[in-house]
Amino acid sequence: MELTELAANYFGNTRDGSLAGPIGAFLIAALAVTMVLLIRNMNARIRRLPERFERSEPTVDGSGDSSLSVTPGEPKSRNG
């Protein structure tokens, strides 16, 4: 086996008309914008959560809901 056979380019001319660079840059920019929007949305949702969650008390027969519950009302500001 010759060295030129090992180094042969079977994919044609990869330099002319290549769109891999611009398409890759566009995809990275789109992912970055999507990530920023997701982080902003999640921060807004976290700010709307109540300061504390209260646990519900189990009933005498043991059928009480042991999950976390929140009393309805306006969420309190975390800044005071």
Stockholm file with secondary structure:
# STOCKHOLM 1.0

chainA/1-80         MELTELAANYFGNTRDGSLAGPIGAFLIAALAVTMVLLIRNMNARIRRLPERFERSEPTVDGSGDSSLSVTPGEPKSRNG
#=GR chainA/1-80 SS CCHHHHTCCTTCCSSTTCCHHHHHHHHHHHHHHHHHHHHHHHHHHHHHSCSCCEECCCCTTSCCCCSEECCCSCCCCTTC
#=GC SS_cons        CCHHHHTCCTTCCSSTTCCHHHHHHHHHHHHHHHHHHHHHHHHHHHHHSCSCCEECCCCTTSCCCCSEECCCSCCCCTTC
//
